[in-house]
Amino acid sequence: MLHLRMVCPPGSTQAAVSVLREHAGATHVVLLPGAALDPAGDVVEADLAREATDEILAALCALGIDHDGGITLEQIDTALSDAADRAEERAPGEAADAVVWEELVARTGEESRLNVTFLAFLTIACLLAAVGVITDSPVTIVGAMVVGPEFGPLAAVAVGLVRRRWDLVRRAALALAVGFPLAIVVTAAGAWLGTLTGLFDASAISGEGHQVDFVYEVGPWSLIVAVLAGAAGMLSMTSAKSAALVGVFISVTTVPAAGYIGVAAILGQWDKVLGSAGQLAVNLAGIVVAAALVLVARHRGKVPGDAARPLSAG
């Protein structure tokens, strides 16, 4: 279940309370008249069955509470209540299959910000991938996949395309457009220092039989894996089953391909630079397309005001 908290202008309070009391998926409704100071108004709280949340939010947004007051949602890990059990039983559908669109937009918007933390994780992941390429270590490559934060912006692009949230698409595209080139440049600089100090030379990636050659060998399986990973990742995000995301991170070769580009460019292996760039492009496109298709399949109508509500800049 999800816990809802609203700050309502006094003129909207009774209508908001009626929405909650009349919906079978809402319970534990609490009204605190005049408790809110900024913005001033009444505080209304309730617990919602996940599968009913999107419908309830649509009704509340139609009252303008998201503009004149405020609405917040929190995940409830444990609810010991017969009333909560009844609300979940009466709400249509299954909680695991429910998509809370406002929650998804907020989450992907947060994870797609271009900031120092995102750039640091992506750069470290590419550097780890470069070490894995140079040492021919699949284990290190897997570690780089797990560290990479790129699925957040890719998921945001898919959400933005389906919901027509172009502000979300722009934010995510900017993070990817700045993050990957920067990480590749830093990785190339690290590779250059490595060759300068004699840590490795072109023989590290030349020749045949390397265990990590799959990173730059783009082909049909690259697209198949990217599509499956994108679908699994978006299912994980929309069903609140975040543990499955780890498997998605390990299955795609976006970060390893970016790391390989930096190393191969310094060593003059231009065929591998092109192959890695192709692998990166195929994976990025496959993930976004598959994630968007999953969202289209699960789309159940547009939340009023969704397209007009800007993302937080904080």
N, C-alpha and C positions, 0 to 999 in steps of 0.2 A: 504493500500500500504506500501511498504518498500523503504527506501532511501538507495541507494548504493553509497559508496565512495571508489574509488580506487587510489592507488599510483602505477603508471605504469612506468616501464623502457621505455625510449624514443622509443626503437625499437618495443615495443608491443602496443604503444598507439593507432596507427591508426587501428590496428586489433581489439582492445578492443572497440573503438568508433564505428567501423562498426558493431560489434555484437549488441551493444545497439541500434543503429539507424535502423538496419534492423529488429529488433524484435518488433512485434506489442504490446508486453506487457511492453515495456520500453518507457519512455517519460522524458521530462525536462532534456535532456542530456546537461551537462556542461563540457567544457574542459578548464583547467588552465595549459598552457604549463610551465614547469619548476618550478611549485609552490612548489613541494615537496623537502624537504631538506634531510631527513633521513628516509628511503632511498631516494636518489636523483631520481627525475623523474617528470612526469606530474601527475596532479590530475584530475581524471574524476569522475563526479557525475551524478546520474540519479535516477529517481523514477520508481519503478517496481511494476507491478501488482503482488500480492502475488502468484497467480497461475502460473505466468511465471517465478518466481524467480529461481526455481530449475534448469530449462533448461538454463537460462542465466548464472547462476553460473557455470554450467558444461562447457559451452563454454569458459568462462573466465579462469577457472582453466586449461582447455586444453592449453591455451596460456602460462601457467606457472606464471601468475601474482600473485597467492597466494604464490609462492616461491620467486620470484624475486622482488615483490613489496608488496602489501597488499590490502585486500578487507574487508570492514566493512559494516554491515547492521544495520539499525535502523528502528523501527516501526514508521509509520506516522499515527497519530491519526486523523488528519483532512487535506484534500487536496481539495482546492477550485480551480478547473481547468477543463476546458472542455477537454484538452489534457489528463489529468489523467483519466477522465471518459471514454474517447475513448479507452485508453490503457486497462482499466479493462474490457470493453465490448469486445474487440478484443482478449484478452487472453483466451485460452481454459479453460473450467471448471469454478468452483466457488471458490472464495477466501477462504471460510470457509472449503472447502474440500482439499485445497492444503497443501502439506507437504514440508516445506523447510528443507531438511535433514541437511544441514550444521548448520542451526540455532538450530535444535533439538539436534544435537550432542554437540554443544557448550553449550546449556542450561543445558542438563542433565550432561555434564561433570562438569560444574560449581557447580551444586547442589549435586554432588556425592563426593565432596572432603571431606576427613577426616581432620577436623580442630576443633578448640576449640568451635566455634559457633555451629557446628553440634552436637558435643558431649554434649554441654550444653543444647541445646533444647531437645535432646533425653532423657537425664537424668532427666530434669525437667518434661518432659511428663510422664516418668515412675513413678516419685515420685508423681505426681498428680494422676496417675492411682492407685497407692498404697493407697493414701488417699481415693479415691473413693471406693476401695475394702473394706477397713477397716470400713468406715462409711456407706457402702451400699448405695452409692450415684451415680445413673446413670448420673446425671448432671455433676459431677466431672469427671466421666469416659469420657463423651463426650468432656469435656474441654481438657483432656489429648490427645484424638484422634486428635483434631484440632492442638494442639501444636506440635505433633510429626512430625519430618522432614523426615521420612523414605521413603516416596514415591519417593523423588528425586533419591536416589541410586537405588531403585527398577526399576524405569523407565530407568535409565542409563544402568542397566544390560540388560533389554529388547532391548534397542536401540543397545547396543554393540553386542548382539547376532545376531540380524537381519542384522546389517551392517558389522559384522565380525570385529568390533573394539575391539580387545581383551584388549587393554590398558584401554578402558572405562570400560569393564567388571571387570578388576582387580581393578581399582580404586574404583568402586562402591562396589564390594564384600568386599574389605578391610574396607570401611566405615561401612558396616553392621556387618562384623565379629568382629570389634573392638567396635563399638558403642553399640550394644545390650548387649554383656556381661558386658561391663563397666557400663552401665545404670542399669543392673540387680544387679550387685555387690553393687553399691551405694544405690540402693533401699533397698537391703537386710540389708545394714548397717543402713539405716534409720529405717527400721522395727525393727532391734535389739535394737537400742536406744529407740524406742517407747515401746518395751516390758520391757526394763530395767527400764525405768522411770514410768512404770505402766499406760501408755496412753491406752493400749489395751492388750488383751491376745488372746489365741487361739479361744475363743468363738466368736471373731469378724468375722471369716470366717467359723466356723464349723456350723453344723446344716443344716437345709433345709429352702427354701423359700426366700433366698436372691435375691434381684433384679439384682445383678451383676453376678450371677452364669453363665450367658451366656459366660463370659470371658474364662472359662476353660472347658466348655461343647462343645467339638469339635464334629462335625458331618457333614452330607452332606450339610446342610445349610451354614456352615462355608465356604466350598469350593465354593458354588454357589455365596455367597455374595462377596468373594474375587475375583472371576472371573469377576463378573459384575463391581466391583469397579475398577479392573485393566483395563478393557476395557474402562470404562468411563473416567478414569484418563488419559489414553494415547490419547483418542480422544480429551480431553480437551487440552492437551499439543500440539498436532499436529495441532489443529485448532485455537490456540491462544485464546481459551475461558477459561481463568484461573479461572473464578468464579466457574465453575463446580468442580474444585479440592476440594473445601471445603466440598462438599457432599461426595466425595471419602474418605477424611480423617475421616469423622464422621462414615462411614459405615464399616470400617475394624477394627479389634481388635488386631493389631500387638502390639501397645504400651500397651494397657490394659493387654494383655497376659504377656508381659515382666514384667510389674509391679506386676502382680499377682504371678509370679514365685518368685520374691524377697520376698514378704510377706509370701507366703505359705512355702517357704524353711525355714525361720526363725521360723515359728510356727510348723514345723514338719508335715505339711499336704502334704505328698509326692504324694498322688494320684492327688491332685490339681496342684502340680508342673508339673507332667507328662501331665495332661490335658491341662494346660496352654502352655507348651512347644509344644504340638501337635497343639494347636490352632495357635500359632505363626508360626510354620513351614507350616501349611496348608495355612495360609493367605499370607505368603511371596511367596510361590510357586505359588499359584493361581493368585496373582497379576502379577508376572513376566510372567507367561505363557500367560495370557489373553492380557497383554500389547504387548507382542511379536507377538501374532496372529493378533492383530489390525494393527501393523506395517507391517507385511507380507501382509495383505490384501490391505494396502495402498501403498506398495512399487512399485515404478515406475522406476526402473533402478538404477544403481550404479553411483554415481557422480565420475568422473575421479579423481584419487588421494585421494579419501576419506579414504581408508584403510591405506594409507601411512602417512597421516598427523597426527603428534602426538598431544596429548592434551597439552594445556598450563599448566605449573606447577605452575603458579602464583596464 
